[in-house]
Amino acid sequence: MPYDVLIVGGGPSGLAAALTLGRATKGVLLCDAGPRRNASATRIHNVVTRDGTPPDAFRRIAREQLAAYPRVEIRDTDVRSISGERGSFVAVLGDEVPVEARRVLLCTGMIDEMLPIDGFRERWGHAIYQCPFCHGWEVKGQRWGYLVSPGSASHFRAFALQLHGWTRDVVVFTDGRVDLSAEDREHLAAAGIQVHTSPVTGLRGEAPRLSAVELADGTKIACTVVFAHPPQRQVDLVRTLGVALDDQGYVRADPMSRESSISGVYAAGDLTTRMQAVTAASALGVQAAAMINVELTTELVLEGAL
Ligand SMILES: Cc1cc2nc3c(=O)[nH]c(=O)nc-3n(C[C@H](O)[C@H](O)[C@H](O)COP(=O)(O)OP(=O)(O)OC[C@H]3O[C@@H](n4cnc5c(N)ncnc54)[C@H](O)[C@@H]3O)c2cc1C
């Protein structure tokens, strides 16, 4: 018998979807490859009732609670390929045993590409953050840098000004990526934000801590925290599957049903949006699961299988 739904990815979106479908008595296989987007973070913040929870604990509690639903199966393996069509997909897993499913829900997250700056990778998630709501409170009042990266140049001013709410000591590093307008300079100056336009060549201090940002001319600017938005890419499975992406590289999903450009394949979580947070991903997982459940139940009833 095929599974009703194959969920690919066991982060917040996949786990939330599995809970919704399990409670709806559907047969679910959730496969998770392991590495997750917030792997380097020690705590999750800004998640109501779970503020400060370690990411491993978040996943463990979710799995413990899913154990109450006997038709939800979890396997720690990657999904290597998916073929077939709506109603009869076949997935090859890491253990190479193919499984069948009526629907597929992609919850594979995004991969952050580390910036090619000396010292960036080892500080990501420790002294370099992407979201002030997630990690700003713990370091508020310190000197923060904001490193403008490819893709963030168009909205760098609004983001820099937003950081001013957490600390009056913000330094912007444009890394040679932005031509500052008169209005940029006026707004940043009004908030007392310093701007350095030279390329950034290194991040210094005893890793994973940060003490300074080094510029191409050798100048070191003291900073204990840096915010950055490195470019992101889809996992290989999503790229080879051929679902349509938007102009920023996120999977196009119907706003209501969460169905992708491939009939019967749905998507929820970070891979569909730049609005990336645990609760946002969970909400999309619940929405996708509920919408899949509606049409799957109809299908099963008409087949006489329910
Ligand atoms: C450093 C850092 C810190 C963060 N801190 C916070 C925070 O404090 N609060 C907050 O709200 N948000 C935070 N976020 C954002 C948050 O982690 C994400 O928005 C959230 O994890 C997205 O959930 P998701 O389920 O879409 O994807 P993910 O959590 O990335 O999960 C995707 C899963 O899919 C699996 N997968 C991928 N491909 C396959 C495959 N082919 N087969 C099987 N499995 C596969 C991956 O292994 C992974 O486990 C942080 C992000 C980063 C980078």
The ligand as an SDF file (V2000), in Angstrom:
LIG
                    3D

 53 58  0  0  0  0  0  0  0  0999 V2000
   21.7780   30.1790   12.2890 C   0  0  0  0  0  0  0  0  0  0  0  0
   20.2860   30.2460   12.2600 C   0  0  0  0  0  0  0  0  0  0  0  0
   19.5720   30.4900   13.4200 C   0  0  0  0  0  0  0  0  0  0  0  0
   18.1830   30.5620   13.4060 C   0  0  0  0  0  0  0  0  0  0  0  0
   17.5230   30.8520   14.5560 N   0  0  0  0  0  0  0  0  0  0  0  0
   16.1790   30.9500   14.5430 C   0  0  0  0  0  0  0  0  0  0  0  0
   15.4660   31.2740   15.7360 C   0  0  0  0  0  0  0  0  0  0  0  0
   16.0490   31.4810   16.8110 O   0  0  0  0  0  0  0  0  0  0  0  0
   14.1050   31.3940   15.6550 N   0  0  0  0  0  0  0  0  0  0  0  0
   13.4310   31.1990   14.4870 C   0  0  0  0  0  0  0  0  0  0  0  0
   12.1860   31.3140   14.4850 O   0  0  0  0  0  0  0  0  0  0  0  0
   14.0860   30.8820   13.3520 N   0  0  0  0  0  0  0  0  0  0  0  0
   15.4430   30.7550   13.3590 C   0  0  0  0  0  0  0  0  0  0  0  0
   16.0980   30.4370   12.2050 N   0  0  0  0  0  0  0  0  0  0  0  0
   15.3170   30.1310   11.0000 C   0  0  0  0  0  0  0  0  0  0  0  0
   14.7420   28.7040   11.1380 C   0  0  0  0  0  0  0  0  0  0  0  0
   15.7760   27.8110   11.5170 O   0  0  0  0  0  0  0  0  0  0  0  0
   14.1190   28.2590    9.8240 C   0  0  0  0  0  0  0  0  0  0  0  0
   13.1870   29.2250    9.3820 O   0  0  0  0  0  0  0  0  0  0  0  0
   13.4020   26.9160   10.0070 C   0  0  0  0  0  0  0  0  0  0  0  0
   14.2840   25.9250   10.4840 O   0  0  0  0  0  0  0  0  0  0  0  0
   12.8010   26.4720    8.6720 C   0  0  0  0  0  0  0  0  0  0  0  0
   12.1670   25.2400    8.8460 O   0  0  0  0  0  0  0  0  0  0  0  0
   12.0180   24.2690    7.5960 P   0  0  0  0  0  0  0  0  0  0  0  0
   11.2870   23.0920    8.1250 O   0  0  0  0  0  0  0  0  0  0  0  0
   11.4610   24.9900    6.4350 O   0  0  0  0  0  0  0  0  0  0  0  0
   13.5230   23.8690    7.1690 O   0  0  0  0  0  0  0  0  0  0  0  0
   14.7180   23.2230    8.0050 P   0  0  0  0  0  0  0  0  0  0  0  0
   14.5850   23.4810    9.4610 O   0  0  0  0  0  0  0  0  0  0  0  0
   15.9660   23.6710    7.3370 O   0  0  0  0  0  0  0  0  0  0  0  0
   14.5420   21.6760    7.7860 O   0  0  0  0  0  0  0  0  0  0  0  0
   14.7110   21.0910    6.5060 C   0  0  0  0  0  0  0  0  0  0  0  0
   15.0660   19.6310    6.7060 C   0  0  0  0  0  0  0  0  0  0  0  0
   14.9750   18.9610    5.4350 O   0  0  0  0  0  0  0  0  0  0  0  0
   16.0150   18.0050    5.3920 C   0  0  0  0  0  0  0  0  0  0  0  0
   16.2600   17.6420    3.9940 N   0  0  0  0  0  0  0  0  0  0  0  0
   16.7270   18.4330    2.9900 C   0  0  0  0  0  0  0  0  0  0  0  0
   16.8060   17.7220    1.8500 N   0  0  0  0  0  0  0  0  0  0  0  0
   16.3860   16.4590    2.1390 C   0  0  0  0  0  0  0  0  0  0  0  0
   16.2490   15.2520    1.3750 C   0  0  0  0  0  0  0  0  0  0  0  0
   16.5440   15.2050    0.0710 N   0  0  0  0  0  0  0  0  0  0  0  0
   15.7940   14.1250    1.9970 N   0  0  0  0  0  0  0  0  0  0  0  0
   15.4780   14.1570    3.3210 C   0  0  0  0  0  0  0  0  0  0  0  0
   15.5910   15.2780    4.0960 N   0  0  0  0  0  0  0  0  0  0  0  0
   16.0380   16.4050    3.5060 C   0  0  0  0  0  0  0  0  0  0  0  0
   17.1880   18.7110    6.0500 C   0  0  0  0  0  0  0  0  0  0  0  0
   18.1580   17.7720    6.4830 O   0  0  0  0  0  0  0  0  0  0  0  0
   16.4960   19.4200    7.2130 C   0  0  0  0  0  0  0  0  0  0  0  0
   16.4790   18.5950    8.3630 O   0  0  0  0  0  0  0  0  0  0  0  0
   17.4900   30.3690   12.1950 C   0  0  0  0  0  0  0  0  0  0  0  0
   18.1970   30.1190   11.0090 C   0  0  0  0  0  0  0  0  0  0  0  0
   19.5810   30.0650   11.0330 C   0  0  0  0  0  0  0  0  0  0  0  0
   20.3300   29.8250    9.7510 C   0  0  0  0  0  0  0  0  0  0  0  0
  1  2  1  0
  2  3  1  0
  2 52  2  0
  3  4  2  0
  4  5  1  0
  4 50  1  0
  5  6  2  0
  6  7  1  0
  6 13  1  0
  7  8  2  0
  7  9  1  0
  9 10  1  0
 10 11  2  0
 10 12  1  0
 12 13  2  0
 13 14  1  0
 14 15  1  0
 14 50  1  0
 15 16  1  0
 16 17  1  0
 16 18  1  0
 18 19  1  0
 18 20  1  0
 20 21  1  0
 20 22  1  0
 22 23  1  0
 23 24  1  0
 24 25  2  0
 24 26  1  0
 24 27  1  0
 27 28  1  0
 28 29  2  0
 28 30  1  0
 28 31  1  0
 31 32  1  0
 32 33  1  0
 33 34  1  0
 33 48  1  0
 34 35  1  0
 35 36  1  0
 35 46  1  0
 36 37  1  0
 36 45  1  0
 37 38  2  0
 38 39  1  0
 39 40  1  0
 39 45  2  0
 40 41  1  0
 40 42  2  0
 42 43  1  0
 43 44  2  0
 44 45  1  0
 46 47  1  0
 46 48  1  0
 48 49  1  0
 50 51  2  0
 51 52  1  0
 52 53  1  0
M  END
$$$$
